[in-house]
Structure formats: structure tokens, C-alpha cells
Amino acid sequence: MITRRWFHPSLNGVDAEKLLMDVGHDGFFLARPSMSNKGDFTLSVRRGNEVTHIKIQNNGEFLDLYGGEKFATLSELVQHYMDNQGQLREKNGNIIRLKIPLNCADPTTERWYHGQLTAKEAERMMLENGKNGSFLVRESQRQPGDFVLSVRTRDRVTHVIIRRQDNKYDVGGGEQFDDLVSLIEHYRNYPMVETTGEVLRLIQPFNATRIQVRHLQTRVKQLQKENEGPIESMAYKQGFWEEFETLQMMENLQLFDRMEGSKPENIRKNRYKNIIPFDHTRVILRDIPPDAPPGADYINANYIRCESTDSDSNGSFETHFSRDASSRHKDKTSPVHTSVIITEEKPKEVKKCQENGTRKMIPSFVLRPNPNYVNTTIPKSGIATKNGVVEYVYNKLYIATQGCLSTTIYQFWSMILQEDVRIIIMTTKEIERGKVKCERYWPDLNKTEVFKKYTIFNESESSTQDYTLRRFIVTKKDEGDKKRTIYHFHFTAWPDHGVPSEPGRVLNILLDVNHRLQQIMTGPDAPLQAAVCVHCSAGIGRTGTFIVIDMILDQVRKEGYDCEIDIHRTVQMVRDQRSGMVQNEAQYKFIYMAVLEFIETERQRLYTGPETAKDSPRLRSHPVPFL
């Protein structure tokens, strides 16, 4: 389901045409309030060198195009005609195609603004993770252009409509305000009262973690500012610390079995005895003899996949929400401002369509593993092109694993060949601070090493300041002359303490990894899936950081610089597949800084043009031309 950023609440027909002609292309569209019929809407669509305006009727029961299909919400109507190209036609039969939404900026970058969040999602989040007095603001699902203030009080959530009329905001009576921030600040000082007499106190904001890419720099500055102060102070325990701490608190809700790694026959195969894989996403080795001893199929590794943004189902889990709210909050005495409150009505059921605006909120829900979650559930990978140029690889499969022990090198190579992995990213040195972090599982340059049925030849090595790229030729004893080329990206610039000082160092290796992956996926021997194996020592901290950064960058490449990202949610999604991914606040903050560095550098190149753009001193624009 696309986000509803395509609704422009202040746009008239003339302005819509100008906007679409200035920044849009053929097939771009937006929705806006009707200027002729209050309560109705208009779809404005660019078609070549002109803009077509389509009237949408809202009769209070449903929405339609003055006939034809009927819908409960504007989002469902737009989604339907996007999904069913050819159904939207002029009277003369000419097709009107809704291809790409032209998005509107958020009305505020305040962290209590959650954008396109449903009432059900708001209730679940606030009852599970909020306190009495928690509040947030979101878009109205029933009245595009209006907003909803959701407040938790006495362990229930009340939804209050915020009307937007003539560029003013109010809650159905009383004072009007120029913007949402002024309205919220007013009612934080002067609480409103329900018709039942219940006082709605806005005590602490329930902060959002999703953000439009265009506002990421502002969000990072907010998080950094909130982090200022001594470590022991309350001021420090906000911002990045607060977001990461909520991830830590969610660990209690990860009710996943880790039985296989705890079995006596497998314990010795774990580099760290308490860092073991979840059973439901673990990699199961299949190339084992029938008489193999117990545990022969075990390796400390998990499949990591990015939850699809195009579907309401992740294909792997059933979700079970808990509504219990155990926390209690005593009302504080403060001035009360009596207001007439318009509560949000639930939408009428007209037609069964996709959930309006639903985004899976990974935090705070219990997942039941699918016992059939194996590599065969991963959709086929492919490449996305634009004007014949490869843009990115989609449906990547990551495999997160620990650094090899001397006794697990054979299992490691068995997994690499089983999953048809062509790229390995190693993010640790073999020895750090005098301790072995990973046994060497490859031979020296121009040397060959045999691990039972697998023969590894190190054909070439090339180095940058930050990493070494090796090219291995791998053969398997029972496969005759079949050879596999596997690229080994060994990142050596991660410091013994903390994180790299420059995000560009990680971004550069990911640039080269993705360029190599694109070549592999467009080659004559392309695998069915773009599998990338990532490991450090434990396979959770640096490994998780690399994977999350790459996932977010892929999303931006796919959806453009107008999309919404949610780093907090992505980390939680990855943690639901391997425990402890992204280990500390420094790594969590580093993800933000790396994504921001990428976006700001790419934006500069976009505006200056390829002829005049200069590389960031930290981030290259082109991959290293070796191997």
C-alpha cells in the first residue's frame, strides 16, 4: 500500500497544474480538495503536456467517480485505480493512468507527528508502549486534509479530530491556530475536556520513528539535540538513546525458540555460547549424509530478509497483538481548558480493499514462527533498470553468521555453496585487541586450500584504504569441473572501539558490493537469488549495522527521495530474525548518520548534475574499478 502523501490539502486546480507541469512527468498524479463542492475531492493527473482533473464524489456514505466502483476511503479509491490500470477512463474511452504519486510534505517535523497511522495502530502502540498522558498526531483516515489527536488516558485511547479549514487548525470549537505545533502546545498547557467530563492531558509525546527522507537531516539534528547533556542526566536519555532503549525493551517480546543451538552436539559450534540463532530463521545445512550424527545440519547463521513494502504480508510470521496495558499514570493537576471535542468516527464498510494506509508496526508484537520458513520461501531476486541502466538489485537475501571457528570452516563453505552465495562481507579483522575474532577460512594469494569436499583457490587480491577484495574460485568434489567465483569483501576499517569516524567508509564498500552484485545478477550464470553473506565475530553488531544500512539505501533507491524510512522499525524487523542485531546505541546512531550522508551526497549530485558534481571527500560516486 502506498502512503497517502499524494494528498495536498491546500492546493487548488491552478496550483496543481503548475506543480505537476514543473516537477512531474507523464503519469504523475495528486489528490486535493474540490474547490467547487465542499467535502468532495479532485484527482489531478499529468498526461503528456496537459493535466486532467477528475471529480471524486463524497456523499457521506462512500466515495466514487460519480458512478462505478464505490469506496470507503480516498486511499482505497486511489490504490484501486493504481492497481487496476485501464479501469480509469474518460468518457471517450481514453485511459487515464495513475503511475507515480506526487507527494506533499508533512505539516511538521515534530516527532509526535506519525503521518499515515490508523486508529487501530495508534491504539495498539500507545496501549502497549505508552503511558497515560501519551499523545500523538496523525492524518485522519476519513477526512483527508484533517488530522487526529490520539491521547491515552485511563488505559484507553481517545481520538480527537483536528480540523483544517482556511489554513487554520481547531478541534471543533474554541481557538484556532496557524499550525499544528501551536495547537498542541496550547492544549498541553490547557487540557481539553470530553463531553463525558474526562480530562485529556497531553503529558508526554509518543514519538514517531518514521520520517520522510527529505526531513532526515532535521530529524537527526533533533535526536542529537535531545541527546545533549551528561550521560547520567535525563537530557541525555532522549533522542538516539531513547529510540535504541525502546528496542532493548522489546527483547522481552521476542518469544522465539533457540533450541538447536543449545543442544549438546551444537554448543561447541557457537563462538559465543549465548549468541545462538533463532530456530525459525536458521540456515539448515542440507548436504549431509543419511547417517550423519545429530547436529550435522547446524550452523550459527540466520536468513535475513527485508519485509516487503508492497504487501500486507511478510510471508513468514503470524502476528498476535497484546492489548494489555499494565502501566498506570496519576493525573497531574494543571489548568483545564474546556473544548467541544469531535471524536473520529470509524469508517463504514463499503468494499473490501487493502487496509487503508496500513504499515506493519514491527515493535511490540509477538511473532509466531512459521515452521516452513526456509530459503525456498524467499522470492526470486532480480534487477531494476531505468533507461537500460541497472538501478538496484531487489529481493536480496542476507545471511548473517558468526566468524568461523577452526571446527566450522567446512560448514561455512557448505552453506555458501548451498545458498549459491557469490558475495561475502567480512567486517572484522582476524585478530582484534589480541583476541581471535574469526579463523581464516581462505588460502593466501595464489594458493589453494581444501576443506573436505570443497577446494578454495585465491585467484586475486586488491586493496583500498578500507578493505581488501579477494576473488575465490570454489569447486566441489562431486560436481566435476563446475567452478564458482565468489567475491570476498574484507572490511578492515572498523575500529576496535566504537564505530568508524566517517560513514562514507562503510558506504563506499556497500557501493562496491552492490555494483558487483549487479554484475553478477546480469551475468550469464546469475543465481536465482541475490544472496549476500555478512559476518563479523558474533554476527550481530557490525553485521546488523551493515545489513540495516544496505536495506534502507535499497529502499531509497527503489522508492526515491520522497519516500518514508523507519530505521527503528527496520532494526526491529532484523532483530526478529536474528537476536541482538545492532548491538549498541553508537551503532544505531551510525546507521542514521550513514543514511544521512548518502542522501545528502546524492541530493547534491542530483542538483549539480553529473557534469559538475564533485565526489564527497568521504563518499565516492563510482565503484572502485578493479577485479
N, C-alpha and C positions, 0 to 999 in steps of 0.2 A: 504493500500500500504506500503510495507516495504521500509526502507530507502536504499539508494544506497551505503552504507558503504562497501558493498561487493566488490567494485571495487578497485583493488590495482594497481595503475599506474606505480609502479617501479618494479614489480615482474616478474621474468622470470619463465620458466617451472620448473627448478630445485628447485628454492626457493619456488615456490608454493607447490610443492610436500612435501618439508621439513616442511613447515608451517602447511599444512593440516595433516600430519602424527604426528607432535609434539603436536599440540593443538586441532586438530579437532577430530571428530568421524564419524561414518558412516552417509553419507547424508550431511555432511558439504560441502560447495562449496564457490568459489570465482570467480571473473572475472578479467581479466588482459589484457593488450595489447598483440597482437600477436607479437612474436619475429621474425616470418618468413615473414609476409605480413603486411607492414606498413598500419595502418588505420583499420585493422581487429582486432578482439578480440578472446579471448580464455576463455572458461569455464573450470575450474578445479574442479573436484568433487571427494571427497573421497568415495570409495566403498569398505568397509571392510578394507583390509590391502594394498590396492593399490589406485592410483589416476588416474582417466580418464580425458583426455584433449579433449575438444570438440571445433572445429573451428567455429567461427562466421564470416560470410562474411559481409563486409560493402562496397557496390558498389557505394555509393554516393546517391542512391535513397532510399534504405531500407536496413534492416539487416535481415539475415536468416541463417539457418544452412546448407548452400549450397543446398537449396531446401526446400520445405514445407512452413510453415507459414512465413509471412513477417511482419516486424515491423518497426515502425518509430524510435524507440529508444531502446537502450540496456536495459533500465529499464523495458520497456513493454515486451520485449522478456523474460527476467528473470522472471518477475511476472507471465507471461502466463504459463511457464513450472512449476512454483511453484504451481500455482492454478490448473493445469491440470496434476496431477501426472499420469504417464503411457503413456503420449504422446511423451516424450523424450526417444528414444530407440537407441540402437546400430544397426548395420546392421544385426546382427544375431537375433534381436528381443528382446534382454535383456533390461529391463527397467533401465533407469538412473534417480534416484530420487534426486531432489534439495530440501532438507529438511531445513537445517539451514545455513544462510549466515555467513561466517567468515569475520568479519568486519575489516576495515582498520581505523587507527587513523586519525583524522583530521590533515591537514597540519600545522595548527596553532591554538592556543587557543585565539588569539586576538578576541575581542568582535565584530569587524566589519565583521568577517567571519560567514556567515549564512549557509554554507553547502548546503544541497539539497533544494534550494529555486528556484521556477520557475521565469521566466522573468515577467510573469503576476503578481505573488505575490509580487515580488520586486517593480514593478511599483506602485501597489496599496498601499503598505505600505509607500513608500517614498513620494508619492504624497499626501497622507492623513496625515502623521505624520512627514515627514522630512522637510528640508529646502533646498533652492538652495545651492548647495555645499555639501549636504549629500552624502555619498557613502557607499557601502558595497561590499563584495566579496562573490561569491557563486560558486557552481560547475556548469560547463557547462552541459546543458541538451542534447546537440547534440554531444559533443565530450568528452566522459568520459576520465578523466585524466587531462583535461584542466579546466580553471576557467573563470569566468566572473566578470569584474568590472562594477558595475552599479552605475551611477552618476546622480544625479538630477541637472539640470541646466536649467534656464529659464522655470521652471514649466513643464519640461518634463524629461524623464529618458533615458539616453544613456547607451547602454550595450557594453562593450569593451572586446573582447576575450583576456584572458591571456594564452598564450601557454606554455606548459611544455614539453620541449624537452631535453633529456640528462641531466635530473635533474637540468635544468636551466629554468628560467621564463622570458618571454618577452611579449610585446604587439604587436608583429608583425613587429618589426623593432627597431633599436637603441640598447640600452644597454640591457644586460642580467643580471639576478640576481640569487643568490643562493637560495633565499626563497621568499615567498610572502610578508613577512614583509619588507624586503629590497626594493622590488619593490614598494610597497605602499608608504613607507617613501620617496623614490626618487620622485615619482610623486606628493606627497604633497608639496614638495619643488620646483619642476619644472613641472608645469602643462602641460598636453598634449593638442594637438590641433586636432580637427576633420578636415577632408578634406574640410568641409564647412567653416572652419575658426573659428568655435565655440571653445572657451577655456573651457576645463574641469578641474575645480578647485576642488580638494579634500580638503574641508574645515573642515567638522566635520563628524566623523564616525557615521553611522546608526547602532547602536549596536544590536546584536542578544541576545535573552534571552534563546534560546535552547542551550543545552550543552550535550555532551556525559558524561555519568556517570563517566567514568574513569578520566575525566578532571574537575570534580566538585570542588575538593579541590583547583585547580588552579584558577577557576572562582571565588570562594569565596574570595580567597586572593586578586584578582584583585578588586572585589567590595569593600572589606574592605579598601584597599589602596586608592581607589578613594574617599572613604568617610572620609578620614583623613582631619583634619582642623577644625577650629571653625564653629559652626552651621551657623553663618551668612555669612561665606565665600563661594565663588564659588566652592572651592575644596570640601567642604562638600556636595554640591548639585550635586553629581555624585554618581556612584555606586548604593548601595541599594536605596538611596533617589531618584535617577533619575528613576530607574525602577519603584518604587512604585508611583512616581509622575505621570508617564505616565498612570498608572491605574486610578488615580484620574481624570486625564484629559478626560479619556474615558467615564466617567459617563454621560457626556452630550449627548453621542450617544445611551444611553440606553432608547429608546423610548418605554418603556413598561407601560402599564396601571396598576394602583394600585387602582382601583375604589372600589373594595369590602371592603377593609379595611378602606376606607374613608367614607363609608356610616354611617349615624347617628346611626343605630342599631348596628354597629360593632365597632365604635370608642372606646367605653369603654372596649372592649376586648383586646385592644392593651396596652401592658405595657408602651410603649413609643409612643406618639401619631404620631410621624413622621416616625417610623420604622414599616412599613407595608409590606405585601408580594406582589410580582408581581402576577397579576391575572392569567397569562398563566401557571404558575407552582405551584399555591397554592394548598394545600390539601383541598379537598372539602369533608365535612362530609356527609355520605350517610345514616347513620342510624338515620333518623329523621322522625317524623310522618307526614302524608299528610297535617295536619292542623297546622304545625309548623309556628311560626311567621317569618317574614323576618329576614334573617341573621342567621338562625339556623344552616346552613351548614358551618359557618365561623369559622376558627381558624387561628391564626397568624403562619402559617407554610408553607414551600415550599418543594417540591420534589427536590432533588439534585442528578443528575446522572453524571457519568463521560462520556465525549464524547468518543465514540468508536474509538480505533486506528486501527480497522480492516475494516473500511468502510468509504466511502466518504460522507456518510450522517449521520447526528445525529438524524434523525427521528423526530425532534421536531420543527425545525425552517426553514424558507426560508431566504436566505441571499440576501441582496441588497447592492451592493457596491457603494460608492460615490467616484467619481474621481476628485471632485473639489479640487483645490489647492489654498488656499487663501493667504498663506504666500509669501512674496517677500524678496529676498535677493540680495543686491547690490554686484556686483563683486568687489573683492578687487584687488588692483594692486600688482602683485608679478611676479617674473621671470617666463617666459613661455618657456617650452621645447617642440619643435615641434616633433611629432612622427607620424608614419604611424599607423593608428588605424584599426583593424579588428573588425567590429561590428558583434554581434551574429545574425545568421540567425534564422528565425522561422522554426521549424521542419515541414517537409512535411507530409501531411495526407496520411497514408498508410492503417492503420487498426484502427478501433475504439476500443481502450482499455481504461483501467483506466488512469486517468490523471497522467502523469509521475511525480512521486515524490511529489504529492500534499499533503501538510499538511494544515489542516484548520487553518488559522491565525485568531484567535478569535478577537484580538484587532482591533478596528476601523471599525467595520462593524455593520450595522443596522440590527437588527433581527426583523422579523415579527412573532409574536407568533402563534403557531398552536392552534386553539380553542379546538382541541380534545386531547390536552396534559393532560392526566390523568394517573393514576397509571397503567392502562391496557396497556399503551404503553411501559412499562418497560419490557425488555426481562427477561426470567426466569433465576434466579441465579443458580449457580452450584459450584462444587469444581473441582479444577485441582489437579491431583495426579502425582507423579513420583515414580516409583518402589513401588507402593502401599501406598506411604506416601502422605498425604494431603499437598499440597504446599500453596494454597491460595484459597479464595472464589472469583469467578468472577461475574460480573454484580451486584455489590452491589447497593442497593438503600439507599441513605441517606435522612433523613427528618430533616431539620433544622427548629427549632422553638424557640420561646421565653420561658423564665421561666414562670411558671404558675402564674396566679393571683388567688385569692381565688374564683373568679367567673368563672374561665375557667378550673378548675381541671377536671370536668366531660367531657368537650370537649376534653381535653388532653387524657384521658383514652379511650374515644370513638375512637380517631384517632389511638391510639396504637393498639387496637384490630382490627379495620377496616383494617389496613395495615399489620396485623399479625407481628408486631414488637416484637422481642424477646430480643433485647438489647437496653438499654437506656444509653447514656453517658451524665452525668451532669457535666459541667465544672466550676461551680460557687458554692460558699457556699450560704447557705440560706440568710445570712446577711453578708455584707461586708462594712466596714467603717461606721457602724451604719445605713445602708440602706438595706431594704428588696430587695433582688435580685431575689428570687424565693420562692413562697409559697410551703410549704411541701405538696407533693401530695401522700405521702405514710404513713403508720402507723409505730409505734415503733416496735421493735423486738418482735415477737410472739404475735403481736396484729393484729386486723382486723379493717378495715375501709370501709364504704360503701359510694359510690358516685352514688346515684340514682340506676341505674341497674347494676353497677359494684362493685364487692366486692374484696378488695385487702387484702391479708394476707402476712405479712412479716415473711417468714419462717426462714431466717438465715441472719447473717451479719458477714463478715470477713474484716479485715483491713490490709493494708500495710502502709508504711510511707506516701504514696502519695494519696491513695484513699481507699474508702470503697466499697466493693461489697455486694450488697443485692440480695436476691433471693425472688421474689414475686410470689405468686400463685394467679392468677386472674380468676374470674368466672363472667359470665354474666347471668343476671336474666332469660332471655328467652332461654338459651342454656343448661338447665338441669345440669348434672354433669360434663360437659366439663370443664377442667381446663387447663390454660395456665401457663407455667413457664416463667417468664420474669426476666432478669438479669439487675440490676441497678448498673452501674459503676459510682461512685460519686467521681470525681477528686477534691481534696481539696488543691493541692499544687500550684495552680496558685496564684501568689502574688497579693495584692491589686493594686500595681503599676507595670507596665511593663510586663515582661514575665518571665517564670521560668529560673533560672540561669543555669540549666542543661537540655539540650534537652532530655537526657535519661529518665527523669521523665515522659515526655509525651510518648516517645517511648515505655516505659515499659507497660503503661496502654493499649496502642494500641496493643502491643504484646499479652496481656492477652485477650483483646476484640476479636482479630482475632482468637485466639486459641478457645475461647468459641464459636465463630461463626462457626468455622469449625466443632466443636462437634454437634452444632445444625443442621447444614446442612447435616451431615452424620447420624443423628439420625432417629428414626422411624417416628417421627412427624415433619419432616423437612418442612418448609414453601416453597412456590413456589419461593419467592424472599428473598434475604438476606437483610432485611430492618433494618437499624440502625438509631435510633432517637438520634440526638445530640442537646443539648441546653446549653446556658449559661443564661444570663439575657435578653439581647436584641435578642440573637440568630443570631449574625452576626460576632462579633470579634473573641472570643475564638472558637466559633462554626465553623466558616470558617477556622480557623487555623488548628483545629483538622481534619476537613474533607479533606483539601488540602494535609496535610502530609500523611494521610492514602491513598489517591488516588495515590500520587507519589510512595509511598512504594509498593502499589499493582502493579503499572506499572513495577517497577524494579523486583519484584518477577516474574512477567509474562514474561518479555522480557529479563531479565538477566542484568548483569553488563556491557554489551556492548551497552545498549540502549541509546537513547537520551531522556532527560526530558526537560520540559519547565515550570518552576514554575510560571513565569509571565503569560503565556498563560492559565495555569490551574486555577490560581486565577481569571482571567478574565472570563473564562468559568463558574466558580462557581458564580461569580457576575452577570452573565447573567441570573441566575436562582433565586437568592435572593440578593437584593440590599445591598451593603456595606460589603459583606463578606470579612474578613481580614481587620481590621479597620485601622491599622496604620503601619508605617514603621518598628517598633520594631517587630510586629507580622509577617510581611513579611520576615524580616531578620531571624526570629526564624525558619521559615519553611526551609530556606536554611540550617541553622545550624543543624536542626533535621535530615534532609535528609542526610547531610554530615556525621553526627555522625553514622547513621545507616549503610551507605555504608562503611565507614572506619572500623567499628567494624566487619561487616560481611566479609569484604575483609580479615581482619586479621585472622578471624576464618577459612576462606577458605584456606588460605595459610599455617596456622599452623596445620590444621587438627583437627577433633573433639576430638581426644585423648589428645592433648596437648594444645588446645586453652583455654584461660582464659577469663572469662567474663570481659567486660569493667567495670571499677568501677562505671559507670553510667548506663550502658545498659545490662540488663540480656539477656541470650541466651535462657532461657526456661521460660514458663509461671509459675505464682505462683500456686502451687498445692493445692488450696483449692476450696471448693464448687464443 
